[in-house]
């Protein structure tokens, strides 16, 4: 999960496994596979960076447990 900020400054965690696509319109709109859309303050590149960091963390932990 990644931490994102709604437009009302409330932070929450989003299951990034459910992200279908991300748009800049100019706000960042995250569309989920559930059909829900979430508008966040973070720029698109920042959300993508958070997703990549999350995926690396879980992949590294998985690979580490294989040793």
PDB file of N, H, CA, C and O in Angstrom:
ATOM      1  N   UNK A   1       0.844  -1.176   0.000  1.00  0.00           N
ATOM      2  CA  UNK A   1       0.000   0.000   0.000  1.00  0.00           C
ATOM      3  C   UNK A   1       0.890   1.240   0.000  1.00  0.00           C
ATOM      4  O   UNK A   1       2.008   1.230   0.515  1.00  0.00           O
ATOM      5  N   UNK A   2       0.361   2.298  -0.590  1.00  0.00           N
ATOM      6  H   UNK A   2      -0.548   2.306  -1.008  1.00  0.00           H
ATOM      7  CA  UNK A   2       1.111   3.554  -0.644  1.00  0.00           C
ATOM      8  C   UNK A   2       0.289   4.648   0.037  1.00  0.00           C
ATOM      9  O   UNK A   2      -0.942   4.629   0.012  1.00  0.00           O
ATOM     10  N   UNK A   3       0.994   5.596   0.641  1.00  0.00           N
ATOM     11  H   UNK A   3       1.994   5.612   0.661  1.00  0.00           H
ATOM     12  CA  UNK A   3       0.320   6.721   1.282  1.00  0.00           C
ATOM     13  C   UNK A   3       0.099   7.822   0.252  1.00  0.00           C
ATOM     14  O   UNK A   3       1.024   8.215  -0.459  1.00  0.00           O
ATOM     15  N   UNK A   4      -1.135   8.315   0.177  1.00  0.00           N
ATOM     16  H   UNK A   4      -1.887   7.995   0.754  1.00  0.00           H
ATOM     17  CA  UNK A   4      -1.483   9.429  -0.702  1.00  0.00           C
ATOM     18  C   UNK A   4      -2.288  10.447   0.095  1.00  0.00           C
ATOM     19  O   UNK A   4      -2.774  10.152   1.187  1.00  0.00           O
ATOM     20  N   UNK A   5      -2.424  11.653  -0.464  1.00  0.00           N
ATOM     21  H   UNK A   5      -2.029  11.893  -1.351  1.00  0.00           H
ATOM     22  CA  UNK A   5      -3.128  12.736   0.217  1.00  0.00           C
ATOM     23  C   UNK A   5      -4.308  13.188  -0.627  1.00  0.00           C
ATOM     24  O   UNK A   5      -4.149  13.555  -1.791  1.00  0.00           O
ATOM     25  N   UNK A   6      -5.486  13.158  -0.034  1.00  0.00           N
ATOM     26  H   UNK A   6      -5.616  12.860   0.911  1.00  0.00           H
ATOM     27  CA  UNK A   6      -6.670  13.673  -0.728  1.00  0.00           C
ATOM     28  C   UNK A   6      -6.572  15.197  -0.829  1.00  0.00           C
ATOM     29  O   UNK A   6      -5.709  15.807  -0.198  1.00  0.00           O
ATOM     30  N   UNK A   7      -7.435  15.798  -1.606  1.00  0.00           N
ATOM     31  H   UNK A   7      -8.135  15.302  -2.119  1.00  0.00           H
ATOM     32  CA  UNK A   7      -7.409  17.254  -1.772  1.00  0.00           C
ATOM     33  C   UNK A   7      -7.742  17.994  -0.483  1.00  0.00           C
ATOM     34  O   UNK A   7      -7.403  19.170  -0.343  1.00  0.00           O
ATOM     35  N   UNK A   8      -8.411  17.313   0.477  1.00  0.00           N
ATOM     36  H   UNK A   8      -8.686  16.358   0.364  1.00  0.00           H
ATOM     37  CA  UNK A   8      -8.733  17.940   1.764  1.00  0.00           C
ATOM     38  C   UNK A   8      -7.616  17.744   2.796  1.00  0.00           C
ATOM     39  O   UNK A   8      -7.824  17.951   3.991  1.00  0.00           O
ATOM     40  N   UNK A   9      -6.426  17.340   2.320  1.00  0.00           N
ATOM     41  H   UNK A   9      -6.257  17.171   1.349  1.00  0.00           H
ATOM     42  CA  UNK A   9      -5.224  17.126   3.138  1.00  0.00           C
ATOM     43  C   UNK A   9      -5.274  15.904   4.042  1.00  0.00           C
ATOM     44  O   UNK A   9      -4.389  15.737   4.882  1.00  0.00           O
ATOM     45  N   UNK A  10      -6.267  15.055   3.900  1.00  0.00           N
ATOM     46  H   UNK A  10      -6.985  15.191   3.218  1.00  0.00           H
ATOM     47  CA  UNK A  10      -6.336  13.808   4.671  1.00  0.00           C
ATOM     48  C   UNK A  10      -5.445  12.777   3.990  1.00  0.00           C
ATOM     49  O   UNK A  10      -5.559  12.542   2.787  1.00  0.00           O
ATOM     50  N   UNK A  11      -4.562  12.164   4.767  1.00  0.00           N
ATOM     51  H   UNK A  11      -4.469  12.354   5.744  1.00  0.00           H
ATOM     52  CA  UNK A  11      -3.688  11.126   4.231  1.00  0.00           C
ATOM     53  C   UNK A  11      -4.349   9.768   4.446  1.00  0.00           C
ATOM     54  O   UNK A  11      -5.017   9.541   5.454  1.00  0.00           O
ATOM     55  N   UNK A  12      -4.154   8.885   3.498  1.00  0.00           N
ATOM     56  H   UNK A  12      -3.610   9.070   2.679  1.00  0.00           H
ATOM     57  CA  UNK A  12      -4.646   7.517   3.650  1.00  0.00           C
ATOM     58  C   UNK A  12      -3.811   6.589   2.792  1.00  0.00           C
ATOM     59  O   UNK A  12      -3.007   7.026   1.969  1.00  0.00           O
ATOM     60  N   UNK A  13      -4.017   5.299   3.000  1.00  0.00           N
ATOM     61  H   UNK A  13      -4.670   4.944   3.669  1.00  0.00           H
ATOM     62  CA  UNK A  13      -3.249   4.292   2.271  1.00  0.00           C
ATOM     63  C   UNK A  13      -4.109   3.675   1.185  1.00  0.00           C
ATOM     64  O   UNK A  13      -5.267   3.320   1.405  1.00  0.00           O
ATOM     65  N   UNK A  14      -3.516   3.556   0.013  1.00  0.00           N
ATOM     66  H   UNK A  14      -2.575   3.844  -0.166  1.00  0.00           H
ATOM     67  CA  UNK A  14      -4.203   3.046  -1.165  1.00  0.00           C
ATOM     68  C   UNK A  14      -3.542   1.733  -1.581  1.00  0.00           C
ATOM     69  O   UNK A  14      -2.316   1.637  -1.645  1.00  0.00           O
ATOM     70  N   UNK A  15      -4.356   0.737  -1.857  1.00  0.00           N
ATOM     71  H   UNK A  15      -5.352   0.815  -1.804  1.00  0.00           H
ATOM     72  CA  UNK A  15      -3.843  -0.538  -2.340  1.00  0.00           C
ATOM     73  C   UNK A  15      -3.425  -0.360  -3.795  1.00  0.00           C
ATOM     74  O   UNK A  15      -4.266  -0.321  -4.693  1.00  0.00           O
ATOM     75  N   UNK A  16      -2.131  -0.252  -4.014  1.00  0.00           N
ATOM     76  H   UNK A  16      -1.448  -0.283  -3.284  1.00  0.00           H
ATOM     77  CA  UNK A  16      -1.660   0.040  -5.375  1.00  0.00           C
ATOM     78  C   UNK A  16      -1.816  -1.148  -6.316  1.00  0.00           C
ATOM     79  O   UNK A  16      -1.619  -1.001  -7.522  1.00  0.00           O
ATOM     80  N   UNK A  17      -2.162  -2.310  -5.799  1.00  0.00           N
ATOM     81  H   UNK A  17      -2.322  -2.430  -4.819  1.00  0.00           H
ATOM     82  CA  UNK A  17      -2.433  -3.467  -6.663  1.00  0.00           C
ATOM     83  C   UNK A  17      -3.742  -3.268  -7.433  1.00  0.00           C
ATOM     84  O   UNK A  17      -3.981  -3.941  -8.435  1.00  0.00           O
ATOM     85  N   UNK A  18      -4.586  -2.346  -6.967  1.00  0.00           N
ATOM     86  H   UNK A  18      -4.391  -1.799  -6.153  1.00  0.00           H
ATOM     87  CA  UNK A  18      -5.880  -2.097  -7.610  1.00  0.00           C
ATOM     88  C   UNK A  18      -5.837  -0.967  -8.637  1.00  0.00           C
ATOM     89  O   UNK A  18      -6.852  -0.671  -9.268  1.00  0.00           O
ATOM     90  N   UNK A  19      -4.677  -0.334  -8.814  1.00  0.00           N
ATOM     91  H   UNK A  19      -3.852  -0.575  -8.303  1.00  0.00           H
ATOM     92  CA  UNK A  19      -4.583   0.793  -9.744  1.00  0.00           C
ATOM     93  C   UNK A  19      -4.614   0.291 -11.184  1.00  0.00           C
ATOM     94  O   UNK A  19      -3.830  -0.571 -11.581  1.00  0.00           O
ATOM     95  N   UNK A  20      -5.544   0.857 -11.952  1.00  0.00           N
ATOM     96  H   UNK A  20      -6.181   1.557 -11.630  1.00  0.00           H
ATOM     97  CA  UNK A  20      -5.649   0.523 -13.372  1.00  0.00           C
ATOM     98  C   UNK A  20      -4.845   1.526 -14.206  1.00  0.00           C
ATOM     99  O   UNK A  20      -4.060   1.137 -15.071  1.00  0.00           O
ATOM    100  N   UNK A  21      -5.053   2.832 -13.933  1.00  0.00           N
ATOM    101  H   UNK A  21      -5.691   3.147 -13.231  1.00  0.00           H
ATOM    102  CA  UNK A  21      -4.247   3.860 -14.591  1.00  0.00           C
ATOM    103  C   UNK A  21      -4.309   5.151 -13.794  1.00  0.00           C
ATOM    104  O   UNK A  21      -5.152   5.320 -12.913  1.00  0.00           O
ATOM    105  N   UNK A  22      -3.377   6.077 -14.130  1.00  0.00           N
ATOM    106  H   UNK A  22      -2.692   5.939 -14.845  1.00  0.00           H
ATOM    107  CA  UNK A  22      -3.256   7.361 -13.441  1.00  0.00           C
ATOM    108  C   UNK A  22      -3.269   8.453 -14.498  1.00  0.00           C
ATOM    109  O   UNK A  22      -2.597   8.344 -15.524  1.00  0.00           O
ATOM    110  N   UNK A  23      -4.050   9.524 -14.240  1.00  0.00           N
ATOM    111  H   UNK A  23      -4.596   9.613 -13.407  1.00  0.00           H
ATOM    112  CA  UNK A  23      -4.159  10.643 -15.180  1.00  0.00           C
ATOM    113  C   UNK A  23      -3.796  11.951 -14.483  1.00  0.00           C
ATOM    114  O   UNK A  23      -3.994  12.098 -13.277  1.00  0.00           O
ATOM    115  N   UNK A  24      -3.266  12.891 -15.248  1.00  0.00           N
ATOM    116  H   UNK A  24      -3.106  12.771 -16.228  1.00  0.00           H
ATOM    117  CA  UNK A  24      -3.063  14.262 -14.775  1.00  0.00           C
ATOM    118  C   UNK A  24      -4.038  15.139 -15.538  1.00  0.00           C
ATOM    119  O   UNK A  24      -3.953  15.245 -16.761  1.00  0.00           O
ATOM    120  N   UNK A  25      -4.981  15.782 -14.811  1.00  0.00           N
ATOM    121  H   UNK A  25      -5.050  15.696 -13.817  1.00  0.00           H
ATOM    122  CA  UNK A  25      -6.067  16.490 -15.519  1.00  0.00           C
ATOM    123  C   UNK A  25      -6.404  17.880 -14.976  1.00  0.00           C
ATOM    124  O   UNK A  25      -7.602  18.138 -15.097  1.00  0.00           O
ATOM    125  N   UNK A  26      -5.725  18.773 -14.452  1.00  0.00           N
ATOM    126  H   UNK A  26      -4.752  18.563 -14.353  1.00  0.00           H
ATOM    127  CA  UNK A  26      -4.355  18.761 -13.966  1.00  0.00           C
ATOM    128  C   UNK A  26      -4.195  18.064 -12.627  1.00  0.00           C
ATOM    129  O   UNK A  26      -3.071  17.743 -12.242  1.00  0.00           O
ATOM    130  N   UNK A  27      -5.300  17.816 -11.892  1.00  0.00           N
ATOM    131  H   UNK A  27      -6.213  18.078 -12.205  1.00  0.00           H
ATOM    132  CA  UNK A  27      -5.179  17.035 -10.659  1.00  0.00           C
ATOM    133  C   UNK A  27      -4.812  15.601 -11.024  1.00  0.00           C
ATOM    134  O   UNK A  27      -5.058  15.152 -12.144  1.00  0.00           O
ATOM    135  N   UNK A  28      -4.229  14.898 -10.076  1.00  0.00           N
ATOM    136  H   UNK A  28      -4.029  15.264  -9.167  1.00  0.00           H
ATOM    137  CA  UNK A  28      -3.886  13.498 -10.306  1.00  0.00           C
ATOM    138  C   UNK A  28      -5.096  12.647  -9.960  1.00  0.00           C
ATOM    139  O   UNK A  28      -5.570  12.651  -8.824  1.00  0.00           O
ATOM    140  N   UNK A  29      -5.590  11.919 -10.952  1.00  0.00           N
ATOM    141  H   UNK A  29      -5.206  11.915 -11.875  1.00  0.00           H
ATOM    142  CA  UNK A  29      -6.758  11.053 -10.780  1.00  0.00           C
ATOM    143  C   UNK A  29      -6.296   9.610 -10.934  1.00  0.00           C
ATOM    144  O   UNK A  29      -5.755   9.224 -11.970  1.00  0.00           O
ATOM    145  N   UNK A  30      -6.520   8.817  -9.881  1.00  0.00           N
ATOM    146  H   UNK A  30      -6.960   9.130  -9.040  1.00  0.00           H
ATOM    147  CA  UNK A  30      -6.146   7.408  -9.900  1.00  0.00           C
ATOM    148  C   UNK A  30      -7.414   6.593 -10.113  1.00  0.00           C
ATOM    149  O   UNK A  30      -8.349   6.666  -9.316  1.00  0.00           O
ATOM    150  N   UNK A  31      -7.441   5.822 -11.184  1.00  0.00           N
ATOM    151  H   UNK A  31      -6.681   5.762 -11.831  1.00  0.00           H
ATOM    152  CA  UNK A  31      -8.585   4.954 -11.477  1.00  0.00           C
ATOM    153  C   UNK A  31      -8.256   3.542 -11.020  1.00  0.00           C
ATOM    154  O   UNK A  31      -7.203   2.994 -11.346  1.00  0.00           O
ATOM    155  N   UNK A  32      -9.180   2.964 -10.258  1.00  0.00           N
ATOM    156  H   UNK A  32     -10.035   3.409  -9.993  1.00  0.00           H
ATOM    157  CA  UNK A  32      -8.971   1.626  -9.718  1.00  0.00           C
ATOM    158  C   UNK A  32      -9.738   0.586 -10.525  1.00  0.00           C
ATOM    159  O   UNK A  32     -10.682   0.915 -11.242  1.00  0.00           O
ATOM    160  N   UNK A  33      -9.330  -0.652 -10.403  1.00  0.00           N
ATOM    161  H   UNK A  33      -8.563  -0.920  -9.821  1.00  0.00           H
ATOM    162  CA  UNK A  33      -9.997  -1.745 -11.110  1.00  0.00           C
ATOM    163  C   UNK A  33     -11.424  -1.942 -10.612  1.00  0.00           C
ATOM    164  O   UNK A  33     -12.224  -2.604 -11.273  1.00  0.00           O
ATOM    165  N   UNK A  34     -11.749  -1.377  -9.462  1.00  0.00           N
ATOM    166  H   UNK A  34     -11.099  -0.839  -8.925  1.00  0.00           H
ATOM    167  CA  UNK A  34     -13.095  -1.475  -8.899  1.00  0.00           C
ATOM    168  C   UNK A  34     -14.055  -0.473  -9.532  1.00  0.00           C
ATOM    169  O   UNK A  34     -15.260  -0.520  -9.283  1.00  0.00           O
ATOM    170  N   UNK A  35     -13.517   0.443 -10.359  1.00  0.00           N
ATOM    171  H   UNK A  35     -12.538   0.481 -10.561  1.00  0.00           H
ATOM    172  CA  UNK A  35     -14.328   1.490 -10.969  1.00  0.00           C
ATOM    173  C   UNK A  35     -14.273   2.799 -10.206  1.00  0.00           C
ATOM    174  O   UNK A  35     -14.723   3.829 -10.709  1.00  0.00           O
ATOM    175  N   UNK A  36     -13.726   2.773  -8.997  1.00  0.00           N
ATOM    176  H   UNK A  36     -13.361   1.937  -8.589  1.00  0.00           H
ATOM    177  CA  UNK A  36     -13.620   3.978  -8.182  1.00  0.00           C
ATOM    178  C   UNK A  36     -12.488   4.855  -8.706  1.00  0.00           C
ATOM    179  O   UNK A  36     -11.473   4.351  -9.189  1.00  0.00           O
ATOM    180  N   UNK A  37     -12.671   6.182  -8.607  1.00  0.00           N
ATOM    181  H   UNK A  37     -13.495   6.591  -8.215  1.00  0.00           H
ATOM    182  CA  UNK A  37     -11.627   7.143  -8.975  1.00  0.00           C
ATOM    183  C   UNK A  37     -11.254   7.927  -7.727  1.00  0.00           C
ATOM    184  O   UNK A  37     -12.120   8.327  -6.948  1.00  0.00           O
ATOM    185  N   UNK A  38      -9.957   8.142  -7.545  1.00  0.00           N
ATOM    186  H   UNK A  38      -9.254   7.817  -8.178  1.00  0.00           H
ATOM    187  CA  UNK A  38      -9.449   8.850  -6.382  1.00  0.00           C
ATOM    188  C   UNK A  38      -8.624  10.032  -6.875  1.00  0.00           C
ATOM    189  O   UNK A  38      -7.726   9.863  -7.700  1.00  0.00           O
ATOM    190  N   UNK A  39      -8.924  11.230  -6.372  1.00  0.00           N
ATOM    191  H   UNK A  39      -9.653  11.367  -5.702  1.00  0.00           H
ATOM    192  CA  UNK A  39      -8.166  12.432  -6.726  1.00  0.00           C
ATOM    193  C   UNK A  39      -7.213  12.719  -5.570  1.00  0.00           C
ATOM    194  O   UNK A  39      -7.629  12.814  -4.415  1.00  0.00           O
ATOM    195  N   UNK A  40      -5.930  12.856  -5.896  1.00  0.00           N
ATOM    196  H   UNK A  40      -5.592  12.778  -6.834  1.00  0.00           H
ATOM    197  CA  UNK A  40      -4.923  13.063  -4.859  1.00  0.00           C
ATOM    198  C   UNK A  40      -4.069  14.287  -5.172  1.00  0.00           C
ATOM    199  O   UNK A  40      -4.019  14.758  -6.309  1.00  0.00           O
ATOM    200  N   UNK A  41      -3.390  14.797  -4.123  1.00  0.00           N
ATOM    201  H   UNK A  41      -3.431  14.415  -3.200  1.00  0.00           H
ATOM    202  CA  UNK A  41      -2.541  15.981  -4.276  1.00  0.00           C
ATOM    203  C   UNK A  41      -1.211  15.672  -4.948  1.00  0.00           C
ATOM    204  O   UNK A  41      -0.655  16.520  -5.645  1.00  0.00           O
ATOM    205  N   UNK A  42      -0.700  14.466  -4.744  1.00  0.00           N
ATOM    206  H   UNK A  42      -1.152  13.776  -4.178  1.00  0.00           H
ATOM    207  CA  UNK A  42       0.602  14.110  -5.294  1.00  0.00           C
ATOM    208  C   UNK A  42       0.569  14.155  -6.818  1.00  0.00           C
ATOM    209  O   UNK A  42      -0.448  13.847  -7.440  1.00  0.00           O
ATOM    210  N   UNK A  43       1.687  14.540  -7.402  1.00  0.00           N
ATOM    211  H   UNK A  43       2.513  14.790  -6.897  1.00  0.00           H
ATOM    212  CA  UNK A  43       1.791  14.530  -8.859  1.00  0.00           C
ATOM    213  C   UNK A  43       1.924  13.091  -9.342  1.00  0.00           C
ATOM    214  O   UNK A  43       2.310  12.203  -8.581  1.00  0.00           O
ATOM    215  N   UNK A  44       1.602  12.872 -10.605  1.00  0.00           N
ATOM    216  H   UNK A  44       1.288  13.593 -11.223  1.00  0.00           H
ATOM    217  CA  UNK A  44       1.628  11.532 -11.183  1.00  0.00           C
ATOM    218  C   UNK A  44       2.974  10.852 -10.972  1.00  0.00           C
ATOM    219  O   UNK A  44       3.022   9.690 -10.569  1.00  0.00           O
ATOM    220  N   UNK A  45       4.061  11.556 -11.237  1.00  0.00           N
ATOM    221  H   UNK A  45       4.022  12.500 -11.564  1.00  0.00           H
ATOM    222  CA  UNK A  45       5.396  10.964 -11.094  1.00  0.00           C
ATOM    223  C   UNK A  45       5.673  10.536  -9.658  1.00  0.00           C
ATOM    224  O   UNK A  45       6.322   9.515  -9.429  1.00  0.00           O
ATOM    225  N   UNK A  46       5.185  11.306  -8.691  1.00  0.00           N
ATOM    226  H   UNK A  46       4.658  12.135  -8.877  1.00  0.00           H
ATOM    227  CA  UNK A  46       5.388  10.961  -7.283  1.00  0.00           C
ATOM    228  C   UNK A  46       4.627   9.683  -6.924  1.00  0.00           C
ATOM    229  O   UNK A  46       5.144   8.830  -6.202  1.00  0.00           O
ATOM    230  N   UNK A  47       3.402   9.553  -7.430  1.00  0.00           N
ATOM    231  H   UNK A  47       2.982  10.246  -8.016  1.00  0.00           H
ATOM    232  CA  UNK A  47       2.618   8.339  -7.182  1.00  0.00           C
ATOM    233  C   UNK A  47       3.332   7.136  -7.794  1.00  0.00           C
ATOM    234  O   UNK A  47       3.428   6.084  -7.162  1.00  0.00           O
ATOM    235  N   UNK A  48       3.823   7.283  -9.000  1.00  0.00           N
ATOM    236  H   UNK A  48       3.745   8.137  -9.514  1.00  0.00           H
ATOM    237  CA  UNK A  48       4.532   6.186  -9.667  1.00  0.00           C
ATOM    238  C   UNK A  48       5.795   5.816  -8.892  1.00  0.00           C
ATOM    239  O   UNK A  48       6.107   4.634  -8.750  1.00  0.00           O
ATOM    240  N   UNK A  49       6.518   6.810  -8.393  1.00  0.00           N
ATOM    241  H   UNK A  49       6.265   7.770  -8.509  1.00  0.00           H
ATOM    242  CA  UNK A  49       7.711   6.548  -7.585  1.00  0.00           C
ATOM    243  C   UNK A  49       7.352   5.765  -6.328  1.00  0.00           C
ATOM    244  O   UNK A  49       8.080   4.851  -5.940  1.00  0.00           O
ATOM    245  N   UNK A  50       6.239   6.112  -5.691  1.00  0.00           N
ATOM    246  H   UNK A  50       5.648   6.854  -6.006  1.00  0.00           H
ATOM    247  CA  UNK A  50       5.795   5.388  -4.495  1.00  0.00           C
ATOM    248  C   UNK A  50       5.421   3.943  -4.830  1.00  0.00           C
ATOM    249  O   UNK A  50       5.712   3.026  -4.062  1.00  0.00           O
ATOM    250  N   UNK A  51       4.779   3.750  -5.974  1.00  0.00           N
ATOM    251  H   UNK A  51       4.543   4.495  -6.598  1.00  0.00           H
ATOM    252  CA  UNK A  51       4.398   2.396  -6.395  1.00  0.00           C
ATOM    253  C   UNK A  51       5.652   1.553  -6.635  1.00  0.00           C
ATOM    254  O   UNK A  51       5.727   0.408  -6.188  1.00  0.00           O
ATOM    255  N   UNK A  52       6.625   2.115  -7.334  1.00  0.00           N
ATOM    256  H   UNK A  52       6.563   3.044  -7.696  1.00  0.00           H
ATOM    257  CA  UNK A  52       7.868   1.388  -7.617  1.00  0.00           C
ATOM    258  C   UNK A  52       8.591   1.034  -6.322  1.00  0.00           C
ATOM    259  O   UNK A  52       9.079  -0.087  -6.172  1.00  0.00           O
ATOM    260  N   UNK A  53       8.664   1.978  -5.384  1.00  0.00           N
ATOM    261  H   UNK A  53       8.267   2.888  -5.506  1.00  0.00           H
ATOM    262  CA  UNK A  53       9.320   1.720  -4.098  1.00  0.00           C
ATOM    263  C   UNK A  53       8.602   0.603  -3.345  1.00  0.00           C
ATOM    264  O   UNK A  53       9.248  -0.270  -2.766  1.00  0.00           O
ATOM    265  N   UNK A  54       7.283   0.625  -3.351  1.00  0.00           N
ATOM    266  H   UNK A  54       6.758   1.333  -3.821  1.00  0.00           H
ATOM    267  CA  UNK A  54       6.493  -0.422  -2.689  1.00  0.00           C
ATOM    268  C   UNK A  54       6.780  -1.786  -3.315  1.00  0.00           C
ATOM    269  O   UNK A  54       7.035  -2.761  -2.608  1.00  0.00           O
ATOM    270  N   UNK A  55       6.735  -1.846  -4.642  1.00  0.00           N
ATOM    271  H   UNK A  55       6.527  -1.054  -5.216  1.00  0.00           H
ATOM    272  CA  UNK A  55       6.969  -3.117  -5.351  1.00  0.00           C
ATOM    273  C   UNK A  55       8.377  -3.638  -5.074  1.00  0.00           C
ATOM    274  O   UNK A  55       8.568  -4.843  -4.908  1.00  0.00           O
ATOM    275  N   UNK A  56       9.352  -2.753  -5.024  1.00  0.00           N
ATOM    276  H   UNK A  56       9.196  -1.774  -5.159  1.00  0.00           H
ATOM    277  CA  UNK A  56      10.723  -3.176  -4.714  1.00  0.00           C
ATOM    278  C   UNK A  56      10.815  -3.742  -3.305  1.00  0.00           C
ATOM    279  O   UNK A  56      11.484  -4.752  -3.081  1.00  0.00           O
ATOM    280  N   UNK A  57      10.142  -3.092  -2.348  1.00  0.00           N
ATOM    281  H   UNK A  57       9.599  -2.272  -2.530  1.00  0.00           H
ATOM    282  CA  UNK A  57      10.179  -3.576  -0.961  1.00  0.00           C
ATOM    283  C   UNK A  57       9.598  -4.974  -0.851  1.00  0.00           C
ATOM    284  O   UNK A  57      10.198  -5.847  -0.224  1.00  0.00           O
ATOM    285  N   UNK A  58       8.437  -5.196  -1.456  1.00  0.00           N
ATOM    286  H   UNK A  58       7.950  -4.486  -1.965  1.00  0.00           H
ATOM    287  CA  UNK A  58       7.818  -6.512  -1.311  1.00  0.00           C
ATOM    288  C   UNK A  58       8.580  -7.570  -2.097  1.00  0.00           C
ATOM    289  O   UNK A  58       8.652  -8.720  -1.664  1.00  0.00           O
ATOM    290  N   UNK A  59       9.146  -7.210  -3.236  1.00  0.00           N
ATOM    291  H   UNK A  59       9.088  -6.276  -3.588  1.00  0.00           H
ATOM    292  CA  UNK A  59       9.928  -8.168  -4.021  1.00  0.00           C
ATOM    293  C   UNK A  59      11.211  -8.524  -3.285  1.00  0.00           C
ATOM    294  O   UNK A  59      11.602  -9.691  -3.252  1.00  0.00           O
ATOM    295  N   UNK A  60      11.866  -7.537  -2.699  1.00  0.00           N
ATOM    296  H   UNK A  60      11.548  -6.590  -2.727  1.00  0.00           H
ATOM    297  CA  UNK A  60      13.110  -7.776  -1.969  1.00  0.00           C
ATOM    298  C   UNK A  60      12.857  -8.692  -0.782  1.00  0.00           C
ATOM    299  O   UNK A  60      13.644  -9.605  -0.530  1.00  0.00           O
ATOM    300  N   UNK A  61      11.760  -8.464  -0.041  1.00  0.00           N
ATOM    301  H   UNK A  61      11.120  -7.723  -0.245  1.00  0.00           H
ATOM    302  CA  UNK A  61      11.438  -9.312   1.113  1.00  0.00           C
ATOM    303  C   UNK A  61      11.171 -10.736   0.665  1.00  0.00           C
ATOM    304  O   UNK A  61      11.575 -11.684   1.337  1.00  0.00           O
ATOM    305  N   UNK A  62      10.493 -10.895  -0.463  1.00  0.00           N
ATOM    306  H   UNK A  62      10.164 -10.125  -1.009  1.00  0.00           H
ATOM    307  CA  UNK A  62      10.204 -12.232  -0.985  1.00  0.00           C
ATOM    308  C   UNK A  62      11.498 -12.934  -1.383  1.00  0.00           C
ATOM    309  O   UNK A  62      11.704 -14.097  -1.037  1.00  0.00           O
ATOM    310  N   UNK A  63      12.359 -12.244  -2.100  1.00  0.00           N
ATOM    311  H   UNK A  63      12.192 -11.299  -2.381  1.00  0.00           H
ATOM    312  CA  UNK A  63      13.627 -12.836  -2.548  1.00  0.00           C
ATOM    313  C   UNK A  63      14.529 -13.161  -1.359  1.00  0.00           C
ATOM    314  O   UNK A  63      15.242 -14.165  -1.374  1.00  0.00           O
ATOM    315  N   UNK A  64      14.498 -12.318  -0.337  1.00  0.00           N
ATOM    316  H   UNK A  64      13.919 -11.503  -0.325  1.00  0.00           H
ATOM    317  CA  UNK A  64      15.306 -12.524   0.854  1.00  0.00           C
ATOM    318  C   UNK A  64      14.877 -13.791   1.589  1.00  0.00           C
ATOM    319  O   UNK A  64      15.723 -14.500   2.133  1.00  0.00           O
ATOM    320  N   UNK A  65      13.586 -14.085   1.615  1.00  0.00           N
ATOM    321  H   UNK A  65      12.898 -13.508   1.173  1.00  0.00           H
ATOM    322  CA  UNK A  65      13.081 -15.262   2.321  1.00  0.00           C
ATOM    323  C   UNK A  65      13.397 -16.553   1.574  1.00  0.00           C
ATOM    324  O   UNK A  65      13.344 -17.634   2.160  1.00  0.00           O
ATOM    325  N   UNK A  66      13.723 -16.452   0.296  1.00  0.00           N
ATOM    326  H   UNK A  66      13.766 -15.574  -0.180  1.00  0.00           H
ATOM    327  CA  UNK A  66      14.065 -17.630  -0.506  1.00  0.00           C
ATOM    328  C   UNK A  66      15.467 -18.137  -0.191  1.00  0.00           C
ATOM    329  O   UNK A  66      15.783 -19.296  -0.462  1.00  0.00           O
ATOM    330  N   UNK A  67      16.315 -17.272   0.383  1.00  0.00           N
ATOM    331  H   UNK A  67      16.058 -16.331   0.603  1.00  0.00           H
ATOM    332  CA  UNK A  67      17.720 -17.627   0.626  1.00  0.00           C
ATOM    333  C   UNK A  67      17.846 -18.529   1.809  1.00  0.00           C
ATOM    334  O   UNK A  67      18.954 -18.930   2.163  1.00  0.00           O
TER     335      UNK A  67
END
